């Protein structure tokens, strides 16, 4: 469900790019590849899991020689 605050973010964006207007089996994969293809640095919140979308996106970024900055999702303190 899209909330009111989501529209506020969209209204403030300089540009909005849709990789797909419909959810499909591979829409997140296509979105992640698009992001990696159009950046020089990937900022990833990564928990160390070897499977899943974040890990797959990081491997793709590494294959393309992109810089990867990992942020742990765990709060230390």
PyMOL commands that set and color helices and strands:
alter all, ss='L'
color gray80, all
select helices_A, chain A and resi 4-12+27-37+53-63
alter helices_A, ss='H'
color red, helices_A
select strands_A, chain A and resi 41-45+67-71
alter strands_A, ss='S'
color yellow, strands_A
deselect
rebuild
show_as cartoon
